Amino acid sequence: MSFMDKAKNKAEEIAGKAKEATGDATSNENLKRDGQTDQGSAHTKQAGENVKDVFKGDK
């Protein structure tokens, strides 16, 4: 996995955590749910990249 892919996935995860925390602090369930969705998406992308790395033989 390239460094840029890792950075993009991490940035999406951090943004999702921020959205979730903001939604929680303001009692905005939609924003909180959006943040959780963003985090899930980032984790899924990361897992896909890890699978690609295994088949390519990268560590």
VEXVOSE-711956 format. One record per residue: z, y, x of N, C-alpha, C in turn. Coordinates in steps of 0.05 Angstrom, whole numbers, padded with zeros to 5 digits. Atoms other than C-alpha are relative to their C-alpha. Layout:
    n.c3    n.c2    n.c1   ca.c3   ca.c2   ca.c1    c.c3    c.c2    c.c1
       Z       Y       X       Z       Y       X       Z       Y       X
...
This chain:
    n.c3    n.c2    n.c1   ca.c3   ca.c2   ca.c1    c.c3    c.c2    c.c1
   00000  -00023   00017   00000   00000   00000   00000   00024   00018
   00002  -00024  -00016  -00017   00067   00026   00025   00018  -00004
  -00023  -00019   00002   00035   00120   00040  -00003   00018  -00024
   00004  -00018   00023   00004   00165  -00013   00007  -00014  -00026
  -00007   00015   00025   00011   00111  -00067   00030  -00002  -00003
  -00029   00001   00000   00084   00102  -00048   00012   00026  -00008
  -00011  -00027   00006   00096   00177  -00050  -00005   00008  -00029
   00006  -00006   00028   00062   00185  -00117   00018  -00015  -00019
  -00018   00016   00017   00101   00128  -00148   00029   00010   00001
  -00027  -00010  -00003   00166   00155  -00121   00003   00027  -00014
  -00001  -00026   00013   00150   00225  -00146   00001  -00003  -00030
   00000   00005   00029   00135   00198  -00215   00027  -00011  -00009
  -00027   00011   00006   00201   00159  -00214   00021   00023  -00001
  -00020  -00022  -00001   00241   00221  -00194  -00004   00019  -00023
   00005  -00018   00022   00207   00264  -00246   00010  -00013  -00026
  -00010   00014   00023   00223   00212  -00298   00031   00001  -00002
  -00029  -00002   00000   00296   00211  -00277   00009   00028  -00008
  -00007  -00028   00006   00298   00287  -00282  -00004   00005  -00030
   00005  -00003   00029   00267   00285  -00352   00022  -00013  -00016
  -00020   00015   00014   00316   00232  -00374   00027   00015   00001
  -00026  -00015  -00003   00376   00272  -00347   00000   00025  -00017
   00002  -00025   00016   00351   00336  -00380   00002  -00006  -00029
  -00001   00009   00028   00340   00300  -00446   00028  -00008  -00008
  -00028   00008   00006   00410   00270  -00442   00018   00024  -00002
  -00017  -00024   00000   00442   00337  -00425  -00004   00018  -00024
   00006  -00018   00023   00407   00373  -00482  -00001  -00015  -00027
   00001   00017   00024   00412   00315  -00532  -00028  -00001  -00012
   00028   00002   00008   00336   00313  -00535  -00009  -00029   00005
   00007   00028  -00003   00321   00240  -00548  -00029  -00005   00008
   00029   00003  -00008   00245   00249  -00542  -00004   00004   00030
   00003  -00005  -00028   00251   00279  -00473   00013  -00022   00017
  -00014   00022  -00013   00301   00225  -00452  -00018  -00025   00000
   00018   00023   00003   00253   00171  -00477  -00025   00003   00018
   00023  -00006  -00017   00194   00204  -00441   00007  -00005   00029
  -00009   00004  -00028   00234   00203  -00376   00003  -00030   00006
  -00003   00029  -00004   00250   00129  -00385  -00027  -00013   00002
   00027   00010   00000   00177   00115  -00399  -00014   00005   00027
   00012  -00007  -00026   00155   00152  -00336   00011  -00017   00022
  -00013   00017  -00021   00205   00112  -00294  -00011  -00028  -00002
   00011   00027   00004   00180   00047  -00324  -00029  -00002   00011
   00028   00000  -00009   00108   00066  -00309   00000   00000   00031
  -00001  -00001  -00030   00126   00083  -00236   00008  -00027   00011
  -00009   00026  -00010   00162   00016  -00228  -00022  -00020  -00003
   00022   00019   00004   00103  -00022  -00257  -00022   00004   00021
   00020  -00006  -00020   00054   00013  -00210   00010  -00010   00027
  -00011   00009  -00025   00100  -00002  -00151  -00002  -00030   00002
   00001   00030   00000   00103  -00076  -00170  -00029  -00009   00004
   00028   00007  -00004   00027  -00078  -00175  -00009   00004   00029
   00007  -00006  -00028   00020  -00047  -00106   00013  -00021   00018
  -00013   00021  -00016   00070  -00098  -00078  -00015  -00026  -00002
   00016   00024   00003   00028  -00155  -00106  -00025   00002   00017
   00024  -00004  -00016  -00034  -00126  -00073   00007  -00003   00030
  -00009   00002  -00028   00005  -00121  -00007   00003  -00030   00008
  -00005   00028  -00006   00024  -00195  -00011  -00027  -00014   00005
   00026   00013  -00003  -00049  -00216  -00019  -00015   00011   00024
   00013  -00012  -00024  -00072  -00169   00036   00014  -00009   00026
  -00016   00008  -00024  -00017  -00195   00083   00015   00023   00012
  -00015  -00023  -00010   00014  -00125   00092   00029  -00004  -00005
  -00029   00001   00005   00088  -00116   00097   00010   00026  -00009
